[in-house]
């Protein structure tokens, strides 16, 4: 939804606690953009108004009047589910922390939100980007790994994603078993395969059947007209192959600076191949922290990148 004739977006804000308090300090920057209709909570508030806005319950939301509802609570996915049950579509929901993005532009963000971007990623980075910006998840590669070492399966998948997304995933062989990092307990990781060629791991799934079912459901939601590819790279050959992918919006992460336009150098990634192989989950977490605004400044302006702008690098 684009702003017309300088009219404001009519919004509700869900929350009146600490997260709302943080968000409130930013609201003066958007006085010409936002018309706040009220502060919303699930149960009736202890006060009738706050910061000049009426405090109401979910049942009192006027869906015909609002453009968006901004969620300002940590457990925002749970609140989004409640709002969905009340007939408020996910496309109308905005996450308050999106406003904390560097040089945040509300109109650009709303254009991105309404563009229905599908992020294909070989690690959890794609899912974390969706979560940080509060975007609708239109990808099957959530909470998955396309075997983190090496990355040849994901390169095959990324190069021919339309072909593989049309196919049904099937359960694959024995579950991988890990002991390191699990306090001596064995951790079994379900796997799935597409086209008898591309293998995916599902470390967060209970079993292969659950993982494969969710993949096949989510694959049907992919927006083929707005694809983004994110990849953690493991060697120089992969990096150069990734640079040749015929995908307009792509971003690789690597432990070397090869001077490639579409590959970000990640200095917190340990170069030792044996370390990366043994500690796969650890380096993946480090990559995610480095690439997002977690404990440090992210090298990427994600709203610009996902929106197709070329000047998305911050340093």
C-alpha positions in Angstrom: 0.0 0.0 0.0 1.5 3.3 -1.1 1.0 6.6 0.7 -1.3 8.9 -1.3 -1.5 12.7 -1.3 0.5 12.9 2.0 -2.2 11.0 3.9 -1.1 9.0 6.9 -1.2 5.3 7.3 -3.9 4.4 9.9 -2.3 2.0 12.3 -2.9 0.2 15.6 0.0 -0.7 17.9 -0.2 -4.0 19.7 1.5 -3.8 23.1 1.9 -1.4 26.0 4.9 -2.9 27.8 8.7 -2.6 27.5 8.8 -3.3 23.7 6.2 -0.6 23.1 8.2 1.8 25.3 11.3 1.3 23.1 9.2 1.8 20.0 7.6 4.9 21.4 10.9 6.7 21.3 11.0 6.4 17.5 7.4 7.4 16.9 8.1 11.2 16.7 10.1 10.4 13.5 7.0 9.2 11.8 4.4 11.8 12.9 3.8 12.7 9.3 3.4 9.0 8.3 1.4 7.3 11.0 -2.1 8.0 12.4 -2.2 5.9 15.6 -5.8 4.7 16.2 -5.1 3.0 19.5 -2.9 0.7 21.6 -4.1 -3.0 21.6 -3.8 -5.8 24.1 -5.4 -9.2 24.3 -7.0 -8.4 27.7 -8.4 -5.1 28.8 -5.7 -2.7 29.7 -5.3 -1.3 33.3 -5.4 2.2 31.8 -7.9 3.8 29.4 -5.3 5.6 27.4 -1.5 6.0 27.0 0.6 8.7 25.2 -2.7 10.2 24.0 -3.9 6.9 22.4 -6.9 4.9 23.6 -6.1 1.4 25.0 -8.4 -1.2 23.4 -8.7 -5.0 23.1 -8.3 -7.1 20.0 -12.1 -7.3 19.7 -12.4 -3.6 19.4 -10.1 -3.2 16.4 -11.9 -1.6 13.4 -10.5 -3.6 10.5 -12.3 -1.4 8.0 -10.5 1.7 9.2 -6.9 0.4 9.7 -4.2 0.0 7.2 -1.7 -1.9 9.4 -1.2 -3.1 12.9 2.3 -2.8 14.4 3.2 -5.5 16.9 5.5 -4.2 19.7 6.0 -7.4 21.8 8.8 -10.0 21.8 6.6 -13.0 21.2 5.3 -11.4 18.1 4.6 -14.6 16.1 2.1 -15.7 18.8 0.4 -12.3 18.6 0.3 -12.5 14.8 -1.5 -15.9 15.1 -4.1 -14.3 17.4 -4.6 -11.5 15.0 -4.9 -13.9 12.1 -7.6 -15.8 14.0 -9.4 -12.4 14.4 -9.4 -12.0 10.6 -6.4 -9.7 10.3 -4.2 -10.9 7.4 -0.5 -11.3 7.9 0.1 -8.7 5.1 -1.4 -6.1 7.5 1.0 -6.9 10.3 4.3 -5.0 10.9 7.0 -5.7 13.5 8.0 -2.7 15.6 11.7 -3.7 15.5 11.7 -3.3 11.7 11.7 0.5 12.5 15.0 0.1 14.2 16.7 -0.8 10.9 19.4 1.7 9.8 18.1 4.6 7.8 14.6 3.0 8.0 12.3 4.2 5.2 8.6 3.3 6.0 7.5 3.4 2.4 10.4 1.3 1.1 9.7 -1.2 3.9 6.0 -1.5 3.0 6.9 -1.9 -0.6 9.2 -4.8 0.4 6.6 -6.3 2.7 4.0 -6.3 -0.1 6.4 -7.7 -2.7 6.1 -11.2 -1.3 9.8 -12.0 -1.4 11.0 -15.7 -1.3 14.3 -16.2 0.3 16.2 -19.5 -0.5 19.0 -20.1 1.9 21.3 -23.0 2.8 21.4 -22.1 6.5 19.0 -20.5 9.0 20.0 -17.0 7.9 17.0 -16.8 5.5 14.6 -17.5 8.3 16.3 -15.1 10.6 16.0 -12.3 8.0 12.3 -13.0 7.7 11.9 -12.9 11.4 13.9 -9.8 12.0 11.9 -7.8 9.5 8.5 -9.4 10.2 8.0 -10.6 6.6 5.6 -13.3 5.5 7.5 -16.6 5.1 7.3 -17.7 1.5 10.1 -20.3 1.4 10.6 -24.0 2.3 14.2 -23.4 3.3 13.3 -22.4 6.9 15.0 -24.1 9.8 16.9 -26.3 7.3 20.5 -26.9 6.2 21.5 -27.9 2.7 24.4 -29.9 3.9 26.7 -27.3 5.3 29.8 -29.0 4.1 30.3 -28.9 1.2 27.7 -26.7 -0.6 27.4 -28.4 -3.9 23.9 -29.5 -3.3 22.7 -26.0 -2.6 24.5 -24.6 -5.7 22.6 -27.2 -7.8 19.4 -26.3 -6.1 19.9 -22.5 -6.5 20.9 -22.8 -10.2 17.7 -24.8 -11.0 15.3 -23.7 -8.2 12.2 -23.7 -10.4 12.8 -27.3 -11.4 13.4 -28.5 -7.9 10.6 -26.5 -6.3 8.1 -28.2 -8.7 9.2 -31.6 -7.4 8.0 -33.4 -4.2 10.6 -33.9 -1.6 10.9 -37.4 -0.2 12.4 -38.8 3.0 16.0 -39.8 2.6 17.9 -42.7 4.1 19.1 -42.9 7.7 19.0 -39.8 9.8 22.4 -38.1 10.3 23.8 -38.6 13.9 25.8 -35.9 15.8 27.4 -36.1 19.3 29.6 -33.0 19.5 27.9 -30.1 21.2 25.1 -32.2 22.6 26.6 -33.0 26.0 27.5 -36.5 24.9 23.9 -37.2 23.7 23.3 -38.4 20.2 21.4 -35.9 18.1 19.5 -37.4 15.1 18.9 -35.0 12.2 16.2 -36.0 9.6 16.9 -35.6 5.9 15.0 -35.2 2.7 15.9 -35.4 -1.0 14.6 -33.8 -4.1 15.0 -35.3 -7.6 17.3 -38.1 -6.2 20.0 -35.4 -6.1 19.7 -32.5 -3.7 19.7 -33.5 0.0 18.5 -31.2 2.8 18.9 -31.6 6.6 16.2 -30.6 9.2 17.9 -30.2 12.6 14.7 -28.6 14.1 12.3 -31.3 12.9 11.0 -34.2 15.1 11.3 -36.6 12.2 11.7 -36.9 8.4 8.0 -37.2 7.8 7.2 -33.9 9.5 10.1 -32.2 7.8 9.2 -33.4 4.3 5.5 -32.5 4.7 6.3 -29.0 5.8 8.8 -28.5 2.9 6.3 -29.6 0.3 3.6 -27.3 1.8 5.9 -24.3 1.9 7.4 -25.0 -1.6 3.9 -24.3 -3.0 4.0 -20.7 -1.5 7.2 -19.6 -3.2 6.9 -16.4 -5.3 9.0 -17.3 -8.4 8.9 -13.7 -9.6 10.7 -12.4 -6.5 13.6 -14.8 -5.5 16.5 -14.0 -3.2 19.4 -16.5 -2.7 21.5 -16.5 0.4 24.4 -18.9 0.8 27.2 -19.6 3.3 30.2 -20.6 1.2 32.9 -23.1 2.1 35.7 -22.8 -0.5 36.9 -20.6 -3.3 35.4 -22.7 -6.0 31.9 -22.4 -4.4 32.3 -18.6 -4.1 33.2 -18.2 -7.8 30.3 -20.6 -8.9 28.0 -18.6 -6.7 29.0 -15.4 -8.4 28.0 -16.9 -11.7 24.5 -17.9 -10.6 21.8 -16.3 -12.8 19.9 -14.8 -10.0 19.4 -11.1 -9.8 19.3 -10.8 -5.9 21.9 -13.1 -4.3 24.3 -12.8 -1.4 27.0 -15.2 -0.3 29.0 -15.2 3.0 32.6 -16.4 3.1 35.6 -16.3 5.4 37.8 -14.7 2.7 37.6 -11.4 0.8 37.7 -12.4 -2.8 36.5 -9.1 -4.1 33.3 -10.5 -5.5 30.3 -8.1 -5.7 27.8 -10.6 -4.3 30.0 -12.2 -1.5 30.4 -10.7 1.9 33.6 -11.3 3.9 32.7 -12.6 7.4 35.8 -12.2 9.7 34.3 -14.1 12.6 34.2 -17.3 10.5 37.1 -19.6 11.4 39.2 -20.5 8.3 40.2 -23.9 9.4 38.2 -26.5 7.4 38.3 -29.2 10.0 36.9 -26.7 12.6 34.1 -25.7 10.2 33.2 -29.4 9.5 33.2 -30.4 13.2 31.5 -27.3 14.5 29.0 -26.7 11.8 26.3 -25.4 14.1 28.7 -23.1 15.8 30.0 -21.3 12.7 26.4 -21.0 11.3 25.4 -19.2 14.4 28.4 -16.9 14.1 27.5 -16.1 10.5 24.0 -15.2 11.4 25.0 -12.9 14.3 27.5 -11.2 12.0 25.0 -10.7 9.1 22.2 -9.4 11.2 22.0 -6.5 13.8 22.9 -8.8 16.7 25.5 -7.5 19.1 27.2 -5.5 16.3 26.5 -3.6 13.2 25.3 -5.7 10.2 27.3 -5.2 7.0 24.0 -5.3 5.0 21.0 -3.0 4.8 18.5 -5.8 4.4 15.6 -3.6 3.3 17.7 -2.2 0.5 19.1 -5.6 -0.5 15.8 -7.5 -0.5 14.2 -4.5 -2.4 16.7 -4.9 -5.2 18.9 -1.9 -4.5 22.6 -2.2 -5.3 24.0 0.0 -2.6 23.0 -2.3 0.2 26.5 -2.7 1.7 27.1 -0.6 4.8 30.9 -1.1 4.9 
